[in-house]
Amino acid sequence: MVPTRRSVFKAGAAMIAAGPQKKLHAAVVGAGAFGGWTALHLLRGGAQVTLLDAWGPGNSRASSGGETRIIRATYGPDRIYVQMVVRSLALWREHEKRWNRPLYRQIGCIRMPGKDDRYEKAALPLMRDAGLAIEELTPREAGKRWPQIDFDGVAWVLHEKDAGFLTARRNCEAVLSGFVREGGEYRQRGVTPGSIAGGRMEGLSLSDNSRLDADVYVFACGPWLGKLFPGAIGERIQPTRQEIFFFGTPAGDPRFLEEMPAWIDGGDSGFYGIPGNEWRGFKIADDGRGPAFDPTSGDRTPTPEGARAARRYMEHRFPGMKGAPLVEARVCQYENSPDHHFILDRHPEAENVWLAGGGSGHGYKMGPAVGEHVAELVLGKRQVDPFFALKRL
């Protein structure tokens, strides 16, 4: 039926009589890559948003802390991650312009497969379908382009031209600043979830003995998610201790700074690194899952064994770095799900609680897309994707 002038007038009058609708109040716990972007997207979606974090965005205990993270799109057969990386790249670039500050350095990234290259081969058509600029190089071709790298034992080289690195800690701060400027509320408080009754969670207890009540709650607490929800999450999130080392490059020598891309060794070693790394040195780390770790009180002193292993690998793969001094080291953590995929789902016993976690060492780069995804879940604009659902575990 075509609406008449009278019917439109009546509908408008009824809306005026009803008054303005109350905004949805969302409390987001955790101001890291997942939580910060979720809060920002919820705010832009029309919600009133309170963002909370115990120690601040990108703090030294957080999985989103540290100076840098690689952004790349090689994800084997998992198309959903390629799509998320493409969306995140667009959002990182958009917000560089919006906030007038650098967030992403497009230096490229190379992946060096070993004998078993099924993971990399499966990724190639998905990245091409997504419009990403990639190229396949022989070890000889790669050696000519980057003579500072020894490609011994490498089957071939996958070069992602759109890849690079993100300034992790600084970017968490940038997201928070943008969120507050746009009208969001931030509180630096510890949080204890309220009790769950009748399918809903009650308000949050905060570390200053106050209480926060909201309509909906999002917990993006990284390695703390299992402790906060021992029943729903529990052992499905396993924090592991990860060591990162920074070696000093030769004075005035750009070969291990701006003249090479970020890199991931896809063979047996599992090491990855970022050259230059915001002037911190030559970053190198082992992607293999370390021992179990307490992110709150665990000691963060790197081990001599870890430093020796990193040096052995570095001096083999990057001969020009032989004898380089260790200039800095730190310990962070991964929060691993059993299959290393994210958990983006509603709490099974509380309809007003959403859980976002399981970054598993690769989540930071997708923070913008994950935040958009979770905000749409909360606002009822999308359904839970089985790929990220709790019930898969």
N, C-alpha and C positions, 0 to 999 in steps of 0.2 A: 504494500500500500504506500502511495506517495503521501508524506506527511503534509497536513494542511497548516496554514499559518496559525490557526487556533490551537492545534495539537502541539506545535512547537512551543508556542507561548505557555501552554499549560505545563509542559515538561520543564521549561526553564524556570517557571515560577515554583514548581515543586522542588527543584534543586536549590533555589535560593532559600526557600523555607527550611529545607533540611540543613542548610549551613555548610561551611567547608568541611570536607572529610578530614579526619585526623590522620596525620602522616604515620606510616609504619615506622616504629622505632626499632632499629637494629643495633645490637651490641656485637662488635667484632673483637675477639680476643686473639691478640698476636699481630704485631705490626711489621712482620717480615714480608717476604715476596708475595705470599699467598694472601695474608690478612690485609696488608696495606692496600693492595690493588682491589681486593674485594670491597673494602670500606669505601674506596673512591668510586667504584662503579655503582655501589648501592646508593651513595649520595647523589650521583648524577641520575640515578633511576628514580629519584623523588623521595627517598627515605630519609628520615632523621637518623644519623649514625653516630655512635660513640665507639671509638677505637681505643683499645686498652693494650698495654704491654708492660711486663714486669720490669724490664731493664732498658727499654727503648729500641727503636728500629735499627737493625744491623749491629746490635751490641755484640760484645766479645763472646758471649755464650750462644748467640743465635746461629742457626744454620745459614741465615742470610747475611751474616757478618763477613768480615774480610774485605780485601780490596777488589778482587775481580772474580768473574765467572765467565766461562766460555759460553757463547751462544752458537749453536750449530743445529743441523736438521737431519743428521744421519740417525735413523731410528729403525733400521731393519725393515720388517714388514708392517710396522705400526703407523698406518696413514694418519691416525688421529693426532699423533704427536707432531708429524710434519705440518699438519694444518694449524696446530696450536703455535708452532714456532713461527710460521708465516704470519699469523695474526699478531703474535707478540712483537715480531720485528716491526710490523707496521705501527703498533702502539708505542714501542720505544722511540721510533723515529718521530712520530706525531708529537710525543711529549717533549722531546728535545726542543722542538720548535715552540711548543706551547709554553714551556717553562724557561726557554732560553738558557739551557745548560746542557753540557754533554753527558750522555748516559751510556753511549754505545760506541765502540771503536771498530770500524769495519776493516780489520786487517786480514780477514780470511782465516780459514782453519783447514788443516790437512789431517786426514785419517790414514794411517798406515796399516792396512790389513796384513795378517800373516797368511799361513797356508789355508786356513779355513776362512774364506771370505764371503760366506753365504749371507751374513748379516749386512755387509756393505752392498753386495750385489742386489739384495732385496730392496735396499733403500733407493737405488738409482732411479727406477721409473717413477717412484712416488715423488721424489724431489723434482724431477723434470716436469711431472704433471702439475706440480705446485708452482712452476715458473721460477724455481731457484736456479741461480747460475752455478753450475758445477762442471768439473772436467776430470777425466781420468788420465793419469800420467803413469808412464813406466818409471821404475826406479831410476833409470838412466836420465829420462827427461826431468824428473824431479831433482836429481842430483845436479844437473846443469843450472836449474833455476835457483836452487838453494844449496850451494856447495858446502855450507856450514853444517849440513846434516848428513850423517852416514846412513844410507838406506839399506844397510846390510840386513838380510832376512826379511825384507819387506816385499810382498808379492806385487803390489801396485800402490798407487797413491790416489786418494780421492780428495780433490780440492774443492771446498765450498767457498766461493767468492763472496757470498753475502754474509758469511759468518764473521766472528770476531770475538770481542769480549765486552762485558758490561762492568761498570764500576759499582760493585755490589753494595757495600755499606753506604756509599754516597747516594746511590739510587733509592735505597730505603728511606733515607732522609728526605730526598726530593719528593717522593710519593707522599710522605707525611705532610711536608710543607704545602704541597698542592691541595691535599685533602683539607687541611685547616683553612687555607685561604678561600676555599670554596664553601666553607660553612660547616665542616665537620668538627666534632669535638674529640680531643685526644686526652686521655688520662694515663699517667704512668703509675700503674698499680698492679700488684699481684691479684690474681683472681681465683676464687674457689667456686666451682659450679654449684648452683642450687640443687635442691632435691627434685626428683622427678616423680610426679603423681598425676594420675589421670591422663597420661599421655603427653604431659607438658612439663617443662622445667620452670621452677620458680626463679626468682631473681638471683643475681650474683653477689657473693660476699667479697668485698675488696679488702686489700691489705691495710687500709686506713680505718677499718672497722665500719665503713659505710656499706650501703647496699645499692645495687643498680638493678632496676627493673626495666625490661624492654619487652617488645612484642615477640622478637625473634633473636636468636643467639647464633653466632657463627664462631666456631673454635678453629683457628688456624695456628696451632701452637707447636708445630714442628715436632721435635723430639719429646715434648712434654705431653703430647696428645694421649698416649697410652696410660700415663699416670693419672691424668684428669678423668679418663673414662676407662677404668680397668675392665668393666664388663663389655662395653660396646667395642672398644679398641684393644686395650691390653697389649698382648704380645704381638698383635698385628703391626705394631710400630716398634722397630728395634733400633735404638740409637747406637751407632758405632763410632769409634774414635778414629779420626783421620788426620794424618800429619802432612803438613805442607812446608816446603823448603824454598828459600830464595837465595840464589847464588849470585855473587857479584860478577858482572861482565867486565871484559878488558876495557881500560880507560879509553874513551873516545871511539870505541869500536861499535858500529851500528849493526853488525851482522846478527847479533842475538837480541836486538832491540827492534827497530822499525823495519828492518830488512827481511823479516821472516814472519810467517803466520803463527797463530796458535796451532797446537798440534795434539793429536791423540794417537797413541800407539795401540792399534787394535789387535796386535799379536799377543804373545804370552806375557809380556811385561806388565801391561795395564797402566803404564805411566801416561801422564798428560801434562801439558804446560802452556804457559803464556809468556811470550817474550816482552821485555820492557816492563809490563805490569805496573803502569803508573809509577815508574822509577823505583819500584821496590827491589828490582833485581830480576833474575831469570827464575820464574816460578816453575816448580816441578812437584808433582804429587802422584801418589799411587791411588788409582781408582778402586783397587781391591778393598772389600769391606774389612775394616779393622775389628779389634775386640769390642765387646760390649762396653758402653760408656754412660756415665751419669752426667748429663749436660749441665746440671746445677752445681754440683760440688766436685766433679771429676778434675783431677790435676791436668793442666794443659801444658806440661813440659814435654817437648818432643824428645824422642829417644835417640841415643847414638846409633842404634841399629837401623832406625829409619833413615837417618841422615846418610849413613854409609851406603845403604841400598840405593837411595836416590842419586848419590854421587857416582856409584858404579854405573848405573844406567846412563846418566848424563854424559859421563866421559866416553862411553861407548858410542852413543848416538850423536853426540855433539863434541867431537874431538877438540875443537877450539876452546872448550870450557874446562879442559883438563887442569886441575890444580886450582880452580876458582874458589875463592873463599865463601864460606857460608855466612851470609850477612844478616839473615833473619829466618825465623821459623815460627810456626804456630800450629795449634791443634784446634780443629773444628770437629763437627760430627755430621754424619748422614743420619736421616731418620728413614729407615728402610721398611717398606711393606714387603710381604713375602715374595711377590712377583715383581717388585720394583716399580709398580704402577701406582698412580695417585689414588687417594681415597677422597672422593667428592660426593658426599651422600648425606642424607638425613639420618639423624640418630634413630636407631630402630625402636626406641621406647619413648621418644619425645618429638612430637610433630613440629615444635618450634625451635629445634636445635639442628644445626647443620655442621658437618665435620669436613675439614679440608686439610689433608696432610699426605704423608707418604712421599715426600719429595725425592727420596732415595738418591740424592746426589745429583739429580739432573733437573730439579724442579724450578730453580731460580729463574732461568731464562724465560720460562713460560708464565711467570707471575702475572703479567698483564692479561693474558688470555685466560688463565685460571681464575683470576679475580672476576673477569667478565662472566665466565661460565657460572661461578658460584653465585654471583649477584642475580643472574637470570633464574637460577634454581630458587633462590629465596623469594624473588618477586613473582614466581609462578610463570615465567616466560619460557621455561624448558623443563624437560623431564630428566631424571637421573639417567645417565648413560651407563649401561651394564658394564662397560669397560672399566669404569671407576667406582662401581657400586660395592658396598661392603659385603654383600652376600656372595660375591665371587670368592671371597676368602674364607 
